[in-house]
Amino acid sequence: LLAFEQERVTFRWKDYAHGGKQGQMTLGATEFLRRFFLHVLPKSFVRIRHFGLLANRFRASHLALCRQLLISTSSTQQEAKTQQIHAEGSSLWHCPHGGATMVVIQRFTAAELSACMYFDSS
């Protein structure tokens, strides 16, 4: 805050969009308080800056695990290809009666399936 005179508040602010350039602004006291309280959290709320893998408490161990998993992805990708080839040749894609390979004729969305599930019992 730089000044408070006759219900007017003058303050300095930083413009991060333009390289951290500082500016001065004068607002009415009520408008200044309204803008200021937009940055205040309600009681019992906690500001969370990072969550998940980047949460402060486990950041080092999670990042180490991520690096380890990224290194091993090349072998995992090879295993996935092998499993995919095995799955394509499995009995799921063959007719249980004649042994012929099944062919997909049409695929339905969830909305189309729910429309098809209406049964007329008359």
Summary of the structure (lengths in Angstrom):
residues: 122
radius of gyration: 31.0
end to end distance: 78.3
largest distance: 92.0
contacts: 187
relative contact order: 0.05
helix: 47%
strand: 17%
